[in-house]
């Protein structure tokens, strides 16, 4: 009798999973940024990986307002698992303190599914500038900045961007001052660095890697707690500034109120995809480390990051009305 009950339960679970995967209603995965960037590319790769377990997953880009437009769309969607979205450090940890008015509540309007990736940030200098100033290490950079206060500048993708705030955290931790120059996006900021208009940036490794390999940028330190296997010869900033740790992350969320069994099915499918060798190899080419988690673990990460960025944003004075 017990074996018969187990068989019925197993068959019911299999039928439920099959029904979820073969639902006539495809899942829409909302990326709150423009096509072509690392978040978009990883979302599309993952959508392809889960088609056998979840059925069709359609990736839709809804950029604007620093990611708030797409995130708000997810927050207000029907909580049945048919609409999910990407939650990133900007949309769920920085924007709540940066924008004077938010269309959604980052802490209450979402149900976490799983973290997707972690991408190291790296402090990079214009290679010619570094050679001219004889700066070969992070220690050299800090020493130069202390001898020449206000003579160095750094660029970012805009006031309140992750690169801006990482720069502010570096300045505070190192006890130095450098002039912040905001640009209209990460690409213009990187072009300004490569052309020598600014001295250093703190960028994510996925964006900076090509110019590092080409010798146009000099990597002084990664901002993760330990050295990155992707740049094993580059020290971690924490080796010089104890406790310093900043990285870029993003993951998957659903609207708050999505049933737990739906969240569990989504989590099982996406974490299995993140663990697959194909995904790990593809993400490694983007300098992105897959980080499958439980919903609870991803929720706790977002909560910690919101708390961490609140004083940083306020101290920077950045604000978007």
C-alpha positions, -999 to 999 in steps of 0.1 A, spaced: 0 0 0 28 24 9 46 16 -24 14 23 -43 10 56 -25 46 66 -34 40 57 -70 8 78 -72 26 107 -56 56 104 -80 32 103 -110 13 133 -98 45 153 -93 57 144 -128 23 153 -143 24 186 -125 59 194 -138 49 184 -173 18 206 -172 39 235 -160 64 231 -188 38 225 -215 15 254 -205 -1 272 -234 10 304 -218 48 310 -222 68 326 -195 79 361 -201 113 371 -187 116 408 -184 151 423 -187 149 460 -175 178 470 -197 185 473 -234 195 443 -255 231 432 -259 245 438 -224 257 410 -200 223 409 -182 204 404 -215 229 378 -229 228 357 -197 190 359 -195 187 346 -231 212 318 -225 193 307 -194 159 309 -212 172 285 -238 185 261 -211 151 257 -193 129 251 -224 126 214 -217 116 219 -180 96 251 -182 85 253 -218 89 285 -239 105 314 -220 104 347 -240 129 374 -231 116 409 -233 136 441 -229 119 470 -211 147 495 -205 144 530 -190 147 550 -157 178 531 -146 159 497 -148 128 509 -129 104 506 -158 110 470 -164 112 462 -127 79 480 -121 63 459 -149 73 427 -131 61 440 -97 26 448 -111 22 416 -132 -2 388 -123 15 366 -97 11 333 -114 46 326 -127 38 338 -163 59 370 -158 93 370 -141 122 394 -143 158 402 -136 167 419 -103 201 436 -103 222 456 -78 209 488 -93 172 480 -94 170 463 -60 198 478 -39 208 513 -53 177 528 -69 155 527 -38 179 553 -23 188 571 -55 154 580 -68 132 603 -48 101 585 -60 101 548 -68 72 531 -87 78 499 -68 89 487 -33 121 467 -38 117 450 -4 80 440 -7 69 438 -43 89 408 -54 93 371 -47 130 360 -51 136 329 -73 174 325 -75 205 346 -78 219 341 -114 255 354 -114 282 374 -97 306 395 -118 338 409 -103 344 446 -105 379 457 -113 397 490 -108 413 499 -141 435 527 -151 443 541 -186 475 522 -194 494 552 -207 484 573 -177 495 545 -153 529 543 -170 534 581 -171 526 584 -134 545 552 -125 515 536 -110 518 498 -111 498 487 -80 468 498 -60 493 510 -33 510 532 -59 476 547 -68 466 555 -32 501 570 -25 499 592 -56 463 603 -47 475 612 -12 504 632 -25 483 649 -52 448 654 -37 421 661 -64 446 656 -93 431 622 -102 396 617 -116 375 587 -123 345 581 -146 313 562 -142 281 555 -161 263 583 -142 255 598 -108 244 570 -85 256 542 -109 273 511 -94 307 524 -107 301 558 -91 293 543 -57 321 518 -59 344 548 -65 330 566 -35 336 535 -13 372 532 -26 378 569 -18 364 565 17 383 533 24 416 546 11 413 581 25 418 598 -8 400 623 -30 394 620 -67 371 640 -89 341 620 -101 331 625 -138 297 610 -147 289 599 -182 256 590 -199 261 552 -196 288 527 -190 300 526 -226 308 563 -228 326 561 -195 348 533 -207 356 551 -240 366 582 -219 390 560 -199 405 543 -229 410 577 -246 427 591 -215 399 617 -206 397 601 -171 424 583 -151 406 553 -136 372 536 -134 357 508 -114 340 487 -140 326 452 -141 351 427 -155 328 416 -183 329 451 -197 366 458 -191 382 424 -200 387 431 -237 406 463 -231 426 448 -203 437 420 -227 444 445 -254 467 464 -231 447 496 -232 437 493 -196 458 483 -166 440 463 -139 451 472 -104 427 453 -83 395 433 -83 369 444 -58 358 409 -47 369 397 -13 394 373 -29 413 372 -62 392 362 -92 402 331 -111 394 351 -142 423 375 -134 445 354 -111 475 377 -113 455 408 -102 452 413 -64 420 418 -45 414 453 -32 408 437 2 445 428 3 452 465 6 419 479 20 408 454 46 371 443 43 366 460 9 342 440 -12 319 451 -41 307 430 -70 279 431 -95 251 406 -92 217 398 -107 191 372 -104 155 362 -110 123 374 -92 86 371 -96 58 394 -85 51 392 -47 23 367 -40 34 342 -66 25 308 -50 53 289 -33 49 258 -55 54 279 -86 85 296 -71 99 262 -62 94 249 -98 110 280 -112 139 277 -88 145 240 -95 146 246 -133 168 277 -133 193 264 -107 197 232 -126 204 252 -157 229 274 -139 248 243 -127 250 228 -162 285 227 -178 271 244 -209 259 274 -189 290 276 -169 312 276 -200 291 302 -217 290 325 -187 327 322 -181 332 338 -216 313 368 -201 335 368 -170 303 359 -151 302 333 -123 269 313 -121 255 315 -85 224 292 -81 207 298 -47 175 291 -29 149 318 -30 156 326 7 193 331 0 187 354 -29 162 374 -8 187 377 20 214 390 -4 191 417 -18 182 428 18 219 430 28 228 449 -3 200 475 2 211 481 37 247 484 26 241 509 -3 218 532 17 246 551 35 268 550 4 242 567 -18 234 593 9 270 601 14 276 605 -23 249 631 -26 236 615 -58 199 619 -63 175 614 -92 142 633 -91 
